[in-house]
Amino acid sequence: MMIDDCFRFRSGELPKARTVVDINGQAISMKETDSDYARALAAADVIHADGQFIVWLSRILPGRPIPERTATTDLIHACAKAAEENGLRFYLLGATEDVSRRCAEELVRLYPGLDICGRRNGFFSESEEDAVIADINASGADIVWVGLGKPKEQIFTMRTRDRMRCGWIVTCGGCFNFITGDYKRAPRWMQKAGLEWLHRMATGPTYLLKRYLLTIPHSLAVVFREDVLGHFRKRKKPDGEGADS
C-alpha cells in the first residue's frame, strides 16, 4: 500500500500525504491530558501498536484483536528495504545534527540503493516551519520520517501534512538513535515477552524512568475506565435504550 501510494502521489492522484503514527502506553496516557495530541491521533490515517501491552489488551478486551506488535524501529528497516527495491526516497527529520547525519549514513550502509534525498535535525522553531517544509518539498521525498518525540511529532505532522508534497509521513520518536546505536534494543526474548519498556527504562536516558512510572499506571487506569467499565455499562443498558438517550 505504501509503495503504491507513493507512486500515485508522484502522479498527483493522492490529495495529501497519508500519515502513520504509533500508539503505546505513553500515548494512551498522553491523549487524556493533551487535547492537541488527542486530535492529532484521531486525524491519522494509520495507527499501529508499538507496544506489546497494546496487543495484549486488544486480545482480552471487546473488539477486534491486533495481530501483532509493529515496532517503529523494525518498521523503518522494512520500509528502507522496500524503498531501496522500488526507488523511493526518504527524508529524515529529527534528532540532533550528529545523530541525523550518522543515521543517514548507517541506513545507506545497510541499504546501498536507498535514496535519502534530504535530512534536517529536529531543533527548529515554529517560525522556521515554512523553511523546513520547503526543504522537504524541494527534496522530492516519498516518505518523510518525523522523529521529534511525542506529542510534538504528531501535532507537527497533522498541522503541516496538507503542505507536504510526499506520499507518506511516519512519526518515529527516537528511532534514529536506535539506528545509530546510541539507544540499544532489548534482547529478542524481552521483546517477545513485552518487556522492551523495562530494558529501555534500565538502559535509556533517565527521563524514561519517570515516564514509565507515571504513564504505565495511568494508561492502565484509562483502559480500565474506558474499555472495561464502558463495556459493562453498555451491556447493562435497558432494552431499547439508545446510545444517545
Solvent accessible surface area in square Angstrom, and as a share of the most:
residue,aa,sasa,rsa
1,M,147,0.66
2,M,36,0.16
3,I,48,0.24
4,D,91,0.47
5,D,5,0.02
6,C,0,0.00
7,F,83,0.34
8,R,94,0.34
9,F,9,0.04
10,R,106,0.39
11,S,76,0.49
12,G,50,0.48
13,E,114,0.51
14,L,7,0.04
15,P,120,0.76
16,K,86,0.36
17,A,0,0.00
18,R,71,0.26
19,T,0,0.00
20,V,8,0.05
21,V,0,0.00
22,D,5,0.03
23,I,31,0.16
24,N,32,0.17
25,G,12,0.12
26,Q,21,0.09
27,A,0,0.00
28,I,16,0.08
29,S,10,0.06
30,M,36,0.16
31,K,60,0.25
32,E,64,0.29
33,T,109,0.64
34,D,40,0.21
35,S,70,0.45
36,D,68,0.35
37,Y,0,0.00
38,A,33,0.25
39,R,148,0.54
40,A,4,0.03
41,L,9,0.05
42,A,89,0.69
43,A,51,0.40
44,A,17,0.13
45,D,72,0.37
46,V,48,0.28
47,I,80,0.41
48,H,20,0.09
49,A,5,0.04
50,D,27,0.14
51,G,12,0.12
52,Q,30,0.13
53,F,53,0.22
54,I,16,0.08
55,V,0,0.00
56,W,117,0.41
57,L,25,0.13
58,S,20,0.13
59,R,128,0.47
60,I,134,0.68
61,L,31,0.15
62,P,75,0.47
63,G,63,0.61
64,R,224,0.82
65,P,72,0.46
66,I,54,0.28
67,P,114,0.72
68,E,120,0.54
69,R,57,0.21
70,T,48,0.28
71,A,4,0.03
72,T,6,0.03
73,T,19,0.11
74,D,66,0.34
75,L,34,0.17
76,I,0,0.00
77,H,55,0.25
78,A,64,0.50
79,C,14,0.08
80,A,0,0.00
81,K,111,0.47
82,A,27,0.21
83,A,1,0.01
84,E,50,0.23
85,E,116,0.52
86,N,57,0.29
87,G,47,0.45
88,L,2,0.01
89,R,70,0.25
90,F,0,0.00
91,Y,0,0.00
92,L,0,0.00
93,L,0,0.00
94,G,0,0.00
95,A,21,0.16
96,T,62,0.36
97,E,85,0.38
98,D,65,0.34
99,V,11,0.07
100,S,0,0.00
101,R,96,0.35
102,R,72,0.26
103,C,0,0.00
104,A,12,0.09
105,E,95,0.43
106,E,42,0.19
107,L,0,0.00
108,V,61,0.35
109,R,157,0.57
110,L,70,0.35
111,Y,31,0.12
112,P,106,0.66
113,G,49,0.47
114,L,9,0.05
115,D,66,0.34
116,I,34,0.17
117,C,40,0.24
118,G,17,0.17
119,R,78,0.28
120,R,63,0.23
121,N,31,0.16
122,G,10,0.10
123,F,147,0.61
124,F,21,0.09
125,S,55,0.35
126,E,127,0.57
127,S,104,0.67
128,E,70,0.31
129,E,11,0.05
130,D,94,0.48
131,A,69,0.54
132,V,2,0.01
133,I,8,0.04
134,A,59,0.46
135,D,68,0.35
136,I,0,0.00
137,N,47,0.24
138,A,91,0.70
139,S,28,0.18
140,G,27,0.26
141,A,4,0.03
142,D,4,0.02
143,I,2,0.01
144,V,0,0.00
145,W,0,0.00
146,V,0,0.00
147,G,7,0.07
148,L,30,0.15
149,G,26,0.25
150,K,42,0.18
151,P,39,0.24
152,K,92,0.39
153,E,0,0.00
154,Q,0,0.00
155,I,43,0.22
156,F,2,0.01
157,T,0,0.00
158,M,32,0.14
159,R,109,0.40
160,T,0,0.00
161,R,16,0.06
162,D,108,0.56
163,R,105,0.38
164,M,3,0.01
165,R,129,0.47
166,C,1,0.01
167,G,1,0.01
168,W,3,0.01
169,I,0,0.00
170,V,0,0.00
171,T,0,0.00
172,C,7,0.04
173,G,24,0.23
174,G,30,0.29
175,C,2,0.01
176,F,1,0.00
177,N,25,0.13
178,F,32,0.13
179,I,16,0.08
180,T,28,0.16
181,G,26,0.25
182,D,71,0.37
183,Y,50,0.19
184,K,129,0.55
185,R,66,0.24
186,A,4,0.03
187,P,60,0.38
188,R,148,0.54
189,W,160,0.56
190,M,22,0.10
191,Q,19,0.09
192,K,155,0.65
193,A,42,0.32
194,G,10,0.10
195,L,56,0.28
196,E,15,0.07
197,W,90,0.32
198,L,71,0.35
199,H,30,0.13
200,R,47,0.17
201,M,37,0.17
202,A,85,0.66
203,T,84,0.49
204,G,27,0.26
205,P,41,0.26
206,T,126,0.73
207,Y,117,0.44
208,L,0,0.00
209,L,86,0.43
210,K,139,0.59
211,R,57,0.21
212,Y,28,0.11
213,L,110,0.55
214,L,108,0.53
215,T,20,0.12
216,I,50,0.25
217,P,77,0.49
218,H,64,0.28
219,S,0,0.00
220,L,84,0.42
221,A,56,0.43
222,V,2,0.01
223,V,11,0.07
224,F,108,0.45
225,R,107,0.39
226,E,81,0.36
227,D,59,0.30
228,V,38,0.22
229,L,63,0.31
230,G,15,0.14
231,H,60,0.27
232,F,97,0.40
233,R,142,0.52
234,K,149,0.63
235,R,166,0.60
236,K,163,0.69
237,K,77,0.33
238,P,91,0.57
239,D,151,0.78
240,G,88,0.85
241,E,75,0.33
242,G,38,0.37
243,A,95,0.73
244,D,149,0.77
245,S,105,0.68
